[in-house]
Amino acid sequence: MNDHELAARLAQLAGERLVELRERAGPELDPKSLGDAADQAAHELLVGELARHRPQDPVLSEHGVAGPAREPGGRVWIVDPLDGTREYSEAGRTDWAVHVALAQEHRIVAAAVALPARGEVLGTGEPPARPSPHAGAARIAVSRSRPPEFVADVAAALDAQLVPMGSAGAKITAVVLGEVDAYLHAGGQYEWDSAAPVGVANAAGLHTGRLDGGELSYDQPDPWLPDLLVCRPELTDRLRAALPAEGGRR
């Protein structure tokens, strides 16, 4: 398998494992325990498969690092075994994901996002086509539990609609699939929260970047990313123009 195929296959395998664990969970298992156990199981699956298929490559995950030492600008897999643990632990929710990405020279060069509860895998090997323009008001994905205050101001300036949903992967892939038109975030995330969906969004022809117009750079010594913007290209300038000053982005 090439890197694109491997990313998609591993995201699918981890997603199938997560669905199996959720279906088997008994009522005596509380949601937090279910989410923690599933997250660890998916992590072990991804790390094990990457060690088997790409033993020369290091792995960066929210659970730590594995494999050979990372080299500046070298190849590194960036994975999030379960993006959206809270949503995964709630019966019937579909807005959670599995992220598998490969970075090289600080850019995402291969990626896949599984949406296991929907039976979908989106990848850079066969990226989705950019969705057709939306005829109505622009739709902006926001966190269903902690929507940033500044996004409401952006939505008001653009007469846009806010669409609450779960994980970062679910929000970015919603842009890829044309279910929303943009996702803005300024509260900070880790690289594994966005690497794979950003890679897929890039491959689909969408705009991805920092809120100030800078590029997203992965495989950094500090994996914290302050902010990001993923949107339809034609909305980029309008969204940036509506952003408040940096101090107001909370």
N, C-alpha and C positions, 0 to 999 in steps of 0.2 A: 504493500500500500504506500502511496505517496503521502506527504504530510497532510494534504487536504482530506484525503480519504480516511487517514488514521484519526484525525480530529473528529470527523463525523461519526466514525464507528465507535470511538470511545465515549463520545457524548451520548450516543444511542444506548450503549451497553450500561452506562451508569444510570441513565434515565430509566431503563427497564428494571434495573435493580431497585431503584427508589420506588417505582410503582409497586413492585412485588412486596417490598417491605411495608408500604402503606396499606396494601390490601390485607396483609397477614396480621397487622397489628390488632391486638385485642383491645377491648374497652378498658382494661385495667392499665394500659400503658398511657401515661399522661402525654399531652402534646409535646412538651419540652423534651421528655425522654425519647419520644419517637423521632423528633427532629435531630437531636444530637446523635442518636444511634445510626440513623440513616445517613447523615452527613459524614460520619466516620467511615461507614461501609462504602460509600461512593468514593471517598478519598482513597481508601485502600485499594479499591478496584482500579482507579485511574493511575495511581502511582505504580501499582504492580504491572499493569499493561504497558505503561510507558517504559518501565525498566526492561520489559521483555522486547518491545518493538524498537525503542530508541535508547539503548543503554548508555549511549555517549552524551545524552542531553540531560541537563539538570531540570528540575521541576520546582516551580514556585506555586504554593497553594496557601490558602488561609490557615492551613494546619502546619505550615512551615516549609522548609526546603528539603529536597530529596535528590539523590543521584550525585553525579560529579559536581565539583565546584563550578559556580557561575563565573564566566569570563566577560569582561566589559564588551558589550556589543555582540556577544556570541548568541548561539541558539539557547532558548530557554522556553519550556512549556509553562504557561500560566493558566492554572485551572481553578475553578470554583465548583466543588463537587455538588453543592446544593445551594443555589442562589435563591433565597426566599424561604428560609427554614420555617418562618411563621406561617406563610401561606401553605407550604407543604403539609404542615401539621393540622390544617383545618380541612375537614372533609369537604370534597366537592370543588375546592379551589384549583384553578389551572394556571395561575400567574406565578409560577416558579420555574426554575430552569437549571440546566447543567451547562457549564462553560468549559470549553477546551480550546486554548489558543497557543500558537507558537510565535514567539517574538524573535527577531534577529535585527541587529543594528537599531534596536529600540523601536521597531515598527512591528505591527502584527502582519505576519506573512501567510498564515493559515489559521483557520478558526472554524468552530462549529458551536452552535447553541441548540441544545435539545429542549423542547417543551414537552416533557414526557406525558403529562396529563392530557395533552392535545394530540399526542402521537406524531409530533412533527420534529424534524431536525433541519435546521438551516445552516448551511456551510458555505465556505469560500470556494469549494471545488465546483459546485454548480449553484452560484449565488442566485437568490431570487431576483426577478426583474424589478426595477424601480416601479412602485405602484403609480397608477394614473393620478393626476391631480384631483384633490378633493374639492367638490363644488361649493360646499358650505363653509361655515366659519372654521378657522384653523382649530385643531384639537391638540392640546398639550398634555402629555402624560405627566402625572405627579404621584408622589407617594400617597397611599391611602391612609397612612397613619401619621406621617410627619411632613405634610406638604410645606415647602419653603414659602415664607411670606412674599418674597419678591416675585414669585411666579404669578401670583394673583395680580400684581401690578402689570406684569408683562401681558397677561391675558386681557386685562381691561384695555390696555393701549392698543391691542390688536383686535379687540372684540372677539377673542378666542374662547374656546370651551376647555375647561379643565377636566381631565379624565383620570380619576383615581385608579391605581392598580398596584400590584405587589412589587416583585423584585426588580432590580435594575435590568436584568436580562429580559424580563417580560416587557418592560417599558421600551427598551431599545428595539426589541424585535417587533413590537407593535408598530413602531415607525417603519421598520423594514417591510412589514406586511400591509402597510397602508391603513391600519386601524386607528392610528393617530398620525399627526404630522410633525411632532417635535417632542423632544425630551430635554429639559434643562435641569442641571443639578449644580448646587454650589455648596452643599454641606460637607463635601469631602467623601471620597470612597477609596478603597484599595484597588490596586491594579487588577486583581482577579475579579472584581465586581463588574468591570467594563471591558476587559481586553477582548474576550471572544465576541460579544455582541458588537463592539466597535469594529472588529475585523470583518464581520459579516455585513454590517452597514456600509463600510467602505466598499466592499466588493459589489454591493447592490447599487452603488452610485449615489449614496446619500452623503450629506456633509457631516463630518465629525471633527471636533476640535475643542479647544478651551473656550471659555466664554469671552476672553479678551482677543480671540482670533488666533492664538498660538496653537501649535500642534500638540497632540497627545503623544507623550513619549513613555514607553514601557521598559521594563527591566532596568529600573533605576535602583540605586542603593536603598533609598527610602521608597517603599511601594505606595505611599499615600498620594492620591491625585486630588487636588483641591476642587476641581469643577469640570464639567464637560457640557457639550451641546451636540445633540444628534438631531438632524432635521432634514426635511426636503431642501435641496439646494436653493430653491427660489425664495425660501423663507429666511435664509441666514441673515441677510442685512436687516430685514425688518425686526427680527428677534433681537439682534444685538443692539439696534437703535433703541429698543424699548427697555433694555436692561437698566436698572438703577446703578448708581455709582457703586464701586466695589464694596464700600462699607455697608451698603444697604442690602447686600445679597446674603440673606440669612435663611 
